[in-house]
Amino acid sequence: MPNVPEVFGSMVFNQKVMQERLPKETFKALKKTLEDGTPLELDVANQIAHAMKEWAIEKGATHYTHWFQPLTGITAEKHDSFISPTKDGGVIMEFSGKELVKGEPDASSFPSGGRRATFEARGYTVWDPTAYAFVKEHSLCIPTAFCSYTGEALDKKTPLLRSMEILSKQTIRILHLFGNTNVKHVATTVGPEQEYFLVDEKLYNQRKDLRITGRTLFGSKPSKGQEMDDQYFAALKPRIVEYMEDLNNELWKLGILAKTEHNEVAPAQHEMAPIFTTTNLAADQNQLTMEIMKKVARKHGLVCLLHEKPFAGLNGSGKHNNWSMSTNEGENLLEPGDTPRKNAQFLLFLTAVIKAVDENQDLLRISVASAGNDHRLGANEAPPAIISMFVGEELEAVLKSIKDGTPYNDITKQKMKIGVDVLPPIPKDTTDRNRTSPFAFTGNKFEFRSVGSSLSISGPNTALNAIVADVLKGFADELEGAVDFDKELQELVKREITAHGRIIFNGNGYDAGWIPEAEKRGLLNLKTLPEAMAEYLKPKNVKLYTEMGIYTDIEMKSHYEVKLEKYCQVLNIEVETMLEMINKDILPASFKYMTAVSKTAVDVKSVVPGAKCSAETDLLKKLDGLTDELAKKADELAKKHLAAKKNADAMECAQAYAKSVIPAMAEARAAADEIEPLIGEDYKPFPSYEDLLFRV
């Protein structure tokens, strides 16, 4: 077993390493950049680059790369060696401040929504000094932002950093109103819980759908699934223990605060949860976590599946995004207080989040929209596509008292006045957790449960930071001119809680009755990505993002195109794979088995005169009918797929896939899944659900 304190962060160029290796003045200048956002002078960058290179070489690095997060949703890296030729035919190892601060990868082949044509290749990566460099394999990885030659963001990191900066600015304005003038910076913090499946690599390699799409496009229900509830938190299998130990070790080396590990609800499903850290660092580390999960799995003869719904009929995988706000002094602003001013401050921030979520249900839903997540949301295992908030009974009672002007509880017997009354301390666990809520308050943070397991958390957190910052700006504008702060604060909170109380729902989000209830409340139910994206470029959303400086108008139009194009591309790949598996695997397997059964019947009759062979005949009739049905469904799917692809407009194409192609895929699958249990084990074209789920 590793010495964890010794191993932790050993491959990271963190502040401790910087302080040890950089001259005092250089380290001081870097800290000023980190704390105040001041630019680094080139000579300072050169000194940092030299120290970084020397450290990285000691760790086995021969190359460096600007590690960035394009709109693909995964990370990208272009590697350059440290070598520089000498006159005598040898080499020396060099790395300059200029190379540290800026790189120039090709920008034409990444998704850009039309902003970068093939002949417009120039793009820039710019060092993000707020995120630590690290050594991975043979390269020094430098976290960077990625932008085009014309200055637009081409990545997920840049908007996230913008959103964090604007939220900090607006939150500080609010804190000043409460007398806290010492706070210099407010950061959002995130702890993303990561769910995943592990399957045997040999079995995985026999499934074309898993290899190509990341999920099973076919598979009949196994005789045992998750109905016994015997997987959740159960003792880990030896093979899984070995995997998790190896995974933890690799994550700890990179300074990733891997904390919790356990079996999840579905067979072969697991979860890893880290300790909270600053949002942009958490986003970087979650991207690394997903990459390392996959690499470590291969070392153990396993494959890690991060698709939101790899198996039909079983729970899918999410990534619960635990979000909060903390000052540079360590105060969690979503921690309920036990003094008048702390209570008032907490209630104002709570009110801001409630208002932000209610007014921007569409933006939160859009931020988690993907082809994979559409399968998971609302499948009675994950929150519905309807955005609502859970605050618990205690806080609901507090908010009701404010809204109605009624006594808070039977003890005080008096009406609450925010900033004057001393509320009873609000414990963190005043109520059960609500696993069905998309956005649940869980003591001192909000858990955004709608995020899909394969998704970058940068998008959802950018949206969350932006909408809360927008509301806080409005609150600050109003309260900074208040004559009687306590009175106007009371009126503001009461007004906003009354206006936005519809978003609070503490009940069962899986219940069928919630859908008509949500509709009655006027809440959006955006079931598919095309439905969600239809809301994205509405004037109120463009106004919010552009005025807050999160995205430009051009960037928003680009993201609109990219999201729709990716949705269509994913479904195009899935349909092509499905048709290939039907025609090359399932139908031939059915034909082969029917031939074998038919031959068996003939052989039996030749040996046993008068034998009826009714079992064989009945099976052949059933299989023949299902095989014909599958062939017809495949033809229908192919036609609808071709029709969808002909749409030049991205939204029209996406809508055609959602409304026409996906139902046709479901029908073809249903016919194939009926055939599977009827075919003899030796004739099955690929491993079954039972094989995949119970052979790890």
C-alpha positions in Angstrom: 0.0 0.0 0.0 1.3 3.5 -0.8 2.2 6.1 1.8 -0.7 8.4 0.9 0.6 11.7 2.3 3.8 11.0 0.5 2.2 10.0 -2.8 -0.5 12.7 -2.8 0.2 15.5 -5.3 3.7 14.0 -6.1 3.1 14.6 -9.8 1.7 18.1 -9.4 3.6 21.4 -9.6 1.6 22.8 -6.7 2.2 25.8 -4.4 4.4 23.8 -2.1 6.7 22.8 -4.9 6.7 26.3 -6.3 7.6 27.8 -3.0 10.5 25.3 -2.7 11.8 25.8 -6.3 11.1 29.4 -7.2 13.0 32.5 -6.0 11.1 34.4 -3.3 10.3 37.3 -5.5 9.1 35.1 -8.3 6.8 33.1 -6.0 5.5 36.4 -4.6 4.7 37.7 -8.1 3.0 34.5 -9.0 0.8 34.6 -5.9 -0.1 38.2 -6.7 -1.3 37.0 -10.1 -3.3 34.2 -8.5 -4.9 36.4 -5.9 -5.4 39.7 -7.8 -5.4 38.6 -11.4 -2.4 40.8 -12.4 -0.5 39.8 -15.5 2.8 38.0 -15.2 5.9 39.7 -16.6 7.9 37.6 -19.1 11.0 37.3 -16.9 8.8 35.9 -14.1 7.3 33.5 -16.6 10.7 32.4 -17.8 11.8 31.6 -14.2 8.6 29.6 -13.6 9.0 27.8 -16.8 12.6 26.8 -16.0 11.7 25.5 -12.5 8.7 23.7 -14.0 10.8 22.0 -16.6 13.5 20.9 -14.2 10.9 19.5 -11.8 9.1 17.7 -14.7 12.3 16.1 -16.0 13.0 14.8 -12.5 9.5 13.1 -12.7 10.4 11.5 -16.0 8.9 14.0 -18.5 10.5 14.5 -21.9 7.7 16.5 -23.4 5.3 19.3 -22.5 1.7 19.9 -23.7 -0.9 22.6 -23.3 -3.7 20.6 -21.9 -7.1 22.1 -22.8 -10.8 21.4 -23.0 -12.3 22.0 -26.4 -16.0 21.7 -27.2 -15.7 17.9 -27.8 -16.4 17.5 -24.0 -13.0 15.7 -23.5 -9.5 17.1 -23.2 -6.9 17.6 -25.9 -3.2 17.8 -25.9 -0.4 18.3 -28.5 3.0 17.2 -27.2 6.4 18.9 -27.9 9.7 17.7 -26.5 12.0 19.9 -24.4 14.9 19.1 -26.8 16.7 21.9 -28.6 19.7 21.2 -30.9 23.2 22.3 -30.1 26.0 23.2 -32.6 27.9 20.0 -31.8 25.0 17.8 -32.9 23.6 17.1 -29.5 20.6 18.5 -27.7 19.8 20.4 -24.5 16.5 20.5 -22.6 14.8 24.0 -22.8 11.4 25.4 -22.0 10.8 29.2 -22.1 8.2 31.5 -20.4 6.8 32.2 -23.9 6.2 28.4 -24.4 4.6 28.2 -21.0 2.2 31.1 -21.4 1.0 30.5 -25.0 0.7 27.7 -27.5 -0.8 27.4 -31.0 -2.7 24.2 -31.7 -4.7 23.7 -34.9 -8.2 25.1 -34.2 -9.9 24.1 -37.5 -10.6 20.5 -36.6 -12.3 21.1 -33.3 -16.1 21.8 -32.9 -16.6 25.5 -33.3 -20.1 25.9 -34.7 -18.7 27.3 -38.0 -16.3 29.9 -36.3 -13.2 28.1 -37.6 -13.2 26.9 -41.2 -10.7 24.3 -42.4 -8.5 27.1 -44.0 -8.7 29.1 -40.7 -6.5 26.9 -38.6 -5.0 29.4 -36.1 -6.0 29.0 -32.4 -4.3 29.8 -29.2 -3.9 28.0 -25.8 -3.2 30.3 -22.9 -1.8 29.2 -19.5 -4.3 29.2 -16.6 -2.0 29.8 -13.6 -4.9 29.2 -11.2 -4.7 25.5 -12.1 -1.6 23.5 -11.3 0.6 21.9 -14.0 1.1 18.1 -13.6 3.1 15.3 -15.1 1.1 12.6 -16.8 3.0 9.7 -18.5 5.9 11.3 -20.3 4.6 14.9 -20.5 4.3 18.0 -18.4 0.7 19.0 -18.8 -0.1 22.7 -18.5 -3.8 23.6 -18.0 -4.8 26.2 -20.5 -7.7 28.1 -22.0 -8.3 27.7 -25.8 -9.4 30.6 -28.0 -9.6 31.4 -31.7 -7.4 33.8 -33.7 -10.3 36.3 -33.5 -10.5 36.0 -29.7 -13.7 33.9 -29.1 -13.6 31.1 -26.6 -13.3 27.6 -28.2 -13.4 25.7 -25.0 -15.3 25.0 -21.8 -12.7 26.5 -19.4 -12.8 30.1 -20.5 -16.5 30.7 -19.9 -16.2 28.8 -16.5 -13.4 31.2 -15.4 -15.5 34.2 -16.6 -18.5 33.0 -14.6 -16.4 32.4 -11.5 -15.0 35.9 -11.7 -18.4 37.6 -12.2 -20.0 35.6 -9.4 -17.1 36.6 -7.0 -17.6 40.3 -7.9 -21.4 40.3 -7.3 -21.1 38.2 -4.1 -18.6 40.6 -2.6 -21.0 43.5 -3.2 -23.6 41.6 -1.2 -21.2 40.8 1.6 -20.2 44.4 1.9 -23.8 45.3 2.6 -23.7 42.9 5.6 -20.6 44.7 6.9 -18.1 42.1 5.7 -15.6 44.3 3.9 -12.5 42.1 4.4 -13.4 39.5 1.8 -11.3 39.8 -1.3 -12.5 36.8 -3.3 -15.4 34.4 -3.4 -15.0 31.0 -5.1 -17.6 28.4 -6.0 -16.6 25.0 -4.9 -17.7 21.7 -6.4 -17.4 18.0 -5.5 -18.6 15.9 -8.5 -19.6 12.4 -7.6 -18.7 10.1 -10.5 -20.8 7.0 -11.3 -19.5 4.4 -13.8 -19.8 0.7 -14.9 -17.0 -1.8 -15.2 -17.3 -4.8 -17.6 -14.8 -7.5 -18.6 -12.6 -6.3 -21.5 -12.9 -9.6 -23.5 -16.7 -9.5 -23.4 -16.7 -5.8 -24.2 -14.6 -6.5 -27.3 -17.3 -8.8 -28.6 -19.9 -6.1 -28.5 -19.8 -3.7 -31.4 -22.3 -1.4 -29.9 -20.2 -0.9 -26.7 -17.0 -0.4 -28.7 -18.5 2.1 -31.1 -21.2 3.9 -29.1 -20.4 3.3 -25.4 -23.8 1.7 -24.7 -25.7 -1.5 -25.5 -28.1 -1.0 -28.4 -29.5 -4.5 -27.9 -29.9 -6.8 -24.9 -32.9 -8.6 -23.4 -33.5 -8.3 -19.7 -31.4 -10.8 -17.6 -33.1 -13.1 -15.2 -31.6 -11.1 -12.4 -31.1 -7.3 -12.5 -31.0 -4.8 -9.7 -34.4 -5.8 -8.1 -32.9 -7.5 -5.1 -31.0 -4.3 -4.1 -28.1 -6.5 -3.2 -25.5 -4.6 -5.2 -25.8 -1.2 -3.5 -23.0 -0.7 -0.9 -22.3 -4.4 -1.0 -18.9 -5.8 -0.3 -16.5 -5.1 -3.2 -15.4 -8.0 -5.4 -11.6 -8.7 -5.2 -11.1 -7.6 -8.9 -12.9 -4.3 -8.2 -10.9 -3.7 -5.0 -7.7 -4.1 -7.0 -9.0 -1.7 -9.6 -10.1 0.9 -7.0 -6.8 0.7 -5.2 -4.9 1.3 -8.4 -7.3 4.1 -9.4 -6.9 5.9 -6.1 -3.2 5.7 -6.2 -3.1 7.3 -9.7 -5.6 10.0 -8.7 -3.7 10.8 -5.5 -0.5 11.3 -7.4 -2.2 14.0 -9.4 -3.5 15.7 -6.3 -7.1 14.6 -6.9 -9.0 14.3 -3.6 -10.5 10.8 -4.2 -12.4 10.1 -1.0 -15.4 7.8 -1.4 -15.8 4.5 -3.3 -18.6 2.0 -3.3 -20.9 -0.2 -5.3 -23.8 1.6 -6.8 -27.4 0.3 -7.4 -27.1 -1.6 -10.7 -24.9 -4.7 -11.1 -21.3 -3.8 -12.2 -22.0 -0.1 -11.3 -19.8 1.9 -8.9 -19.1 5.4 -7.7 -16.1 7.6 -6.8 -16.6 10.9 -5.0 -13.9 13.5 -4.3 -13.6 16.1 -1.6 -14.8 19.6 -2.6 -12.3 22.0 -4.3 -12.5 25.2 -6.3 -14.7 24.8 -9.4 -12.2 25.3 -12.2 -9.8 22.9 -10.4 -12.6 20.4 -9.8 -13.5 20.6 -13.5 -9.9 19.9 -14.6 -9.6 17.0 -12.1 -12.9 15.4 -13.1 -11.7 15.4 -16.8 -8.5 13.7 -15.6 -10.5 11.3 -13.4 -12.6 10.0 -16.3 -9.5 9.6 -18.4 -7.6 7.7 -15.7 -10.6 5.5 -14.8 -10.6 4.2 -18.4 -6.8 3.7 -18.5 -6.6 1.9 -15.1 -9.5 -0.3 -16.1 -7.6 -1.7 -19.1 -4.7 -2.6 -16.9 -7.1 -4.9 -15.0 -8.7 -6.5 -18.0 -11.7 -4.3 -17.5 -13.4 -1.5 -19.5 -14.9 1.6 -17.7 -18.2 2.7 -19.2 -19.1 6.4 -18.6 -22.2 6.5 -20.9 -25.3 7.8 -19.0 -27.3 4.7 -19.9 -25.2 1.7 -21.0 -27.8 -0.9 -20.1 -31.6 -0.6 -20.7 -33.7 -1.5 -17.7 -31.0 -0.7 -15.2 -30.0 2.5 -13.5 -27.9 4.8 -15.6 -24.9 6.8 -14.4 -24.9 10.5 -13.3 -22.4 12.9 -11.9 -23.9 14.7 -8.9 -22.6 18.2 -8.9 -22.3 19.4 -5.3 -22.0 23.3 -5.5 -21.4 25.9 -2.9 -19.8 29.4 -2.4 -17.0 30.2 -0.1 -15.0 33.3 0.8 -11.2 33.5 0.8 -11.6 33.6 4.7 -13.2 30.1 4.6 -16.8 31.0 5.2 -19.4 28.8 3.3 -22.1 31.3 2.3 -24.7 28.5 2.0 -24.1 27.4 5.6 -27.2 28.3 7.7 -26.4 30.7 10.5 -27.4 31.0 14.1 -27.2 34.8 14.6 -29.5 37.5 13.1 -26.9 38.8 10.6 -25.7 35.3 9.5 -29.3 34.1 9.2 -30.2 37.1 7.1 -27.1 36.7 4.8 -27.8 33.0 4.3 -31.5 33.6 3.5 -30.6 36.3 0.9 -28.2 33.9 -0.8 -30.7 31.1 -0.6 -33.3 33.4 -2.1 -30.9 34.4 -4.9 -30.4 30.7 -5.8 -34.2 30.0 -5.8 -34.9 33.0 -8.0 -32.0 32.1 -10.4 -33.1 28.5 -10.8 -36.8 29.4 -11.3 -36.0 32.1 -13.9 -33.5 30.0 -15.7 -34.8 26.4 -15.7 -34.1 26.3 -19.4 -30.4 27.2 -19.0 -29.8 24.6 -16.4 -31.6 21.9 -18.4 -29.6 22.9 -21.5 -26.3 22.7 -19.5 -26.9 18.9 -19.0 -28.5 18.1 -22.3 -26.9 15.3 -24.4 -28.1 12.3 -26.4 -26.9 10.0 -23.6 -28.5 12.0 -20.8 -31.8 12.0 -22.6 -32.0 8.3 -21.9 -31.3 8.7 -18.2 -33.4 11.7 -17.1 -36.9 10.8 -16.0 -36.2 7.1 -16.1 -37.2 6.6 -12.4 -33.6 6.4 -11.4 -32.6 10.0 -12.0 -34.3 13.4 -11.7 -37.0 14.2 -14.3 -36.2 16.6 -17.1 -38.3 19.2 -15.1 -36.0 21.4 -13.1 -37.2 21.9 -9.5 -35.6 22.5 -6.1 -35.7 20.6 -2.8 -35.0 22.7 0.3 -36.3 20.4 3.1 -39.0 20.8 5.6 -37.1 23.2 8.0 -36.2 25.7 5.3 -39.6 25.4 3.6 -41.1 26.4 7.0 -38.8 29.4 7.3 -39.6 30.5 3.7 -43.3 30.1 4.3 -43.1 32.2 7.4 -41.4 35.0 5.5 -43.9 34.8 2.6 -47.1 34.6 4.6 -46.0 36.7 7.6 -47.0 33.9 10.0 -45.1 32.6 13.1 -42.1 30.5 12.2 -42.8 27.8 14.7 -44.7 26.9 17.8 -41.8 28.0 20.0 -41.3 31.6 18.9 -45.0 32.4 18.3 -44.0 35.5 16.5 -43.5 36.7 13.0 -40.0 36.7 11.6 -38.1 39.9 10.8 -35.0 39.1 8.8 -31.9 40.6 10.3 -33.6 41.2 13.6 -34.9 37.8 14.9 -32.6 35.1 16.0 -33.7 32.0 14.1 -33.2 28.6 15.8 -29.9 27.1 14.4 -30.8 25.1 11.3 -29.1 21.7 11.4 -27.6 20.3 8.2 -29.7 17.2 8.3 -33.2 18.5 9.1 -34.8 16.2 6.6 -34.3 13.2 4.4 -32.2 13.6 1.2 -34.4 13.7 -1.9 -32.8 11.5 -4.6 -35.6 12.5 -7.1 -34.9 16.2 -7.0 -32.8 17.7 -9.8 -31.5 20.5 -7.5 -31.5 19.7 -3.8 -30.2 21.7 -0.8 -28.2 19.2 1.3 -27.1 21.2 4.4 -24.5 23.7 3.1 -24.5 23.1 -0.6 -26.8 22.4 -3.5 -26.6 19.0 -5.3 -27.3 19.4 -9.0 -28.3 15.8 -9.8 -29.1 16.1 -13.4 -25.5 16.1 -14.7 -24.7 13.1 -16.9 -21.8 10.8 -16.1 -19.8 11.5 -19.2 -20.4 15.3 -19.2 -17.8 17.9 -18.5 -18.9 19.7 -15.3 -17.6 23.0 -16.8 -20.9 23.7 -18.7 -23.3 23.1 -15.8 -21.2 25.1 -13.4 -20.8 28.0 -15.9 -24.6 28.2 -16.1 -25.1 27.9 -12.4 -22.5 30.6 -11.6 -23.9 32.9 -14.3 -27.5 32.8 -13.3 -26.8 33.2 -9.6 -24.4 36.1 -10.3 -27.1 37.8 -12.4 -29.6 37.6 -9.6 -27.0 38.8 -7.0 -26.2 41.8 -9.2 -29.9 42.8 -9.2 -30.1 42.4 -5.5 -27.0 44.5 -4.9 -28.2 47.2 -7.3 -31.4 47.4 -5.3 -30.0 47.2 -1.7 -27.0 49.4 -2.1 -29.3 52.4 -2.3 -31.5 51.3 0.7 -32.4 53.9 3.3 -33.5 51.2 5.8 -31.4 48.1 4.9 -33.2 45.6 7.2 -36.6 46.7 6.0 -35.8 46.6 2.4 -34.0 43.3 2.8 -37.1 41.8 4.4 -39.3 43.2 1.6 -37.0 41.9 -1.1 -36.8 38.3 0.3 -40.5 38.2 0.8 -41.2 39.4 -2.7 -38.8 37.0 -4.4 -39.9 34.0 -2.3 -43.5 34.7 -3.2 -42.7 35.1 -6.9 -40.5 32.0 -7.2 -42.0 29.6 -4.7 -43.3 27.4 -7.5 -39.8 26.0 -8.1 -39.7 24.4 -4.7 -40.9 20.8 -4.6 -40.0 18.5 -1.7 -42.0 15.6 -3.0 -41.3 12.5 -5.2 -40.1 13.6 -8.6 -40.6 10.0 -9.9 -44.3 10.1 -9.2 -46.5 10.4 -12.3 -48.5 13.1 -10.6 -45.6 15.5 -10.5 -45.7 16.0 -14.3 -49.2 17.6 -14.4 -48.4 19.4 -11.1 -45.3 20.9 -12.6 -47.2 21.9 -15.7 -49.8 23.6 -13.5 -47.0 25.5 -11.8 -45.7 26.7 -15.2 -42.4 24.7 -15.0 -40.7 23.6 -18.2 -40.6 19.9 -19.2 -37.8 19.7 -21.8 -37.6 16.0 -22.4 -35.0 16.0 -25.2 -32.0 18.0 -26.3 -33.7 19.5 -29.3 -36.5 20.7 -27.1 -34.0 22.2 -24.6 -31.9 23.8 -27.3 -34.9 25.6 -28.8 -34.8 27.8 -25.7 -31.1 28.6 -25.8 -31.0 31.6 -28.1 -34.1 33.3 -26.7 -33.6 37.0 -26.0 -33.6 36.7 -22.2 -30.8 34.0 -22.3 -28.6 35.9 -24.8 -29.1 39.1 -22.7 -28.1 37.3 -19.5 -24.9 35.6 -20.8 -23.7 38.5 -22.9 -24.3 41.2 -20.3 -22.6 39.1 -17.6 -19.7 38.6 -19.9 -19.9 34.8 -19.9 -20.4 34.3 -23.7 -20.5 36.6 -26.6 -23.4 36.5 -29.0 -21.2 34.7 -31.5 -20.1 32.1 -28.9 -23.7 31.3 -28.0 -24.7 30.8 -31.6 -21.6 28.5 -32.0 -22.6 26.5 -28.9 -26.1 26.1 -30.3 -24.8 24.6 -33.5 -22.2 22.4 -31.8 -24.7 20.9 -29.4 -27.2 20.1 -32.1 -24.5 18.7 -34.5 -23.1 16.5 -31.8 -26.6 15.1 -31.0 -27.1 14.3 -34.6 -23.7 12.8 -35.0 -24.1 10.5 -31.9 -27.5 9.2 -33.2 -26.1 8.8 -36.7 -23.3 6.6 -35.3 -25.8 4.6 -33.1 -28.2 3.9 -36.0 -25.4 2.9 -38.4 -24.1 0.5 -35.7 -27.5 -0.8 -34.9 -28.2 -1.6 -38.6 -24.9 -3.3 -39.0 -25.4 -5.5 -36.0 -28.9 -6.5 -37.2 -27.7 -7.3 -40.6 -24.3 -8.9 -39.8 -24.9 -10.4 -36.4 -28.5 -10.9 -35.2 -30.3 -12.0 -38.4 -27.5 -14.4 -39.4 -27.5 -15.9 -35.9 -31.3 -16.4 -36.1 -31.0 -18.0 -39.6 -28.3 -20.3 -38.4 -30.2 -21.4 -35.3 -33.4 -21.9 -37.3 -31.4 -24.1 -39.7 -30.0 -26.1 -36.8 -33.5 -26.6 -35.2 -35.0 -27.6 -38.6 -32.2 -30.1 -39.1 -32.8 -31.5 -35.6 -36.5 -32.0 -36.4 -35.7 -33.8 -39.6 -33.1 -36.0 -37.9 -35.6 -36.9 -35.0 -38.3 -37.9 -37.5 -35.8 -40.1 -39.4 -35.0 -41.9 -36.2 -38.5 -41.8 -34.5 -41.1 -42.5 -37.2 -44.3 -40.5 -36.5 -42.6 -38.0 -34.2 -44.4 -34.7 -34.3 -41.5 -32.4 -33.3 -44.1 -29.8 -32.3 -41.6 -28.0 -30.0 -39.2 -27.5 -32.8 -42.0 -26.4 -35.2 -43.5 -23.9 -32.7 -40.0 -22.4 -32.0 -39.3 -22.2 -35.7 -42.6 -20.4 -36.4 -42.0 -17.9 -33.5 -38.4 -17.2 -34.6 -39.3 -16.9 -38.2 -42.0 -14.3 -37.4 -39.7 -12.3 -35.2 -36.9 -12.5 -37.7 -39.2 -11.2 -40.4 -40.4 -8.4 -38.1 -36.8 -7.4 -37.2 -35.9 -7.2 -40.9 -38.9 -5.0 -41.6 -38.1 -2.8 -38.6 -34.5 -2.4 -39.8 -35.7 -1.3 -43.2 -38.0 1.3 -41.6 -35.2 2.5 -39.4 -32.9 2.9 -42.4 -35.5 4.9 -44.3 -36.2 7.3 -41.3 -32.5 7.6 -40.7 -31.8 8.6 -44.3 -34.6 11.1 -44.2 -33.3 12.7 -41.0 -29.8 13.0 -42.4 -31.1 15.0 -45.4 -32.0 17.9 -43.2 -29.3 20.6 -43.7 -30.5 22.6 -40.7 -29.1 21.3 -37.4 -32.3 21.8 -35.4 -34.5 20.2 -38.1 -32.1 17.3 -38.2 -32.1 16.9 -34.4 -35.9 17.1 -34.2 -36.2 14.4 -36.9 -33.9 12.1 -35.0 -35.8 12.7 -31.7 -39.3 12.4 -33.1 -38.9 9.8 -35.8 -35.6 7.9 -35.7 -35.3 7.2 -31.9 -38.8 5.6 -31.8 -37.8 3.5 -34.8 -34.6 2.4 -33.0 -36.7 1.3 -30.0 -39.0 -0.8 -32.2 -36.1 -2.5 -34.0 -34.5 -3.2 -30.6 -37.7 -4.6 -29.2 -37.9 -7.2 -32.0 -34.2 -8.1 -31.6 -34.5 -8.4 -27.8 -37.4 -10.9 -28.3 -35.2 -13.1 -30.5 -32.2 -13.2 -28.1 -33.7 -15.5 -25.4 -35.0 -18.0 -28.0 -31.6 -18.6 -29.6 -29.3 -21.4 -28.2 -26.3 -20.2 -26.1 -23.8 -21.4 -28.7 -25.5 -19.4 -31.5 -25.7 -16.0 -29.8 -23.9 -13.3 -31.8 -22.5 -11.4 -28.8 -22.4 -11.6 -25.0 -25.7 -11.0 -23.2 -26.5 -8.7 -20.3 -26.0 -11.5 -17.9 -22.5 -12.1 -19.2 -21.6 -8.4 -19.0 -23.1 -7.6 -15.6 -22.2 -10.7 -13.7 -18.8 -11.8 -15.0 -16.5 -9.2 -13.4 
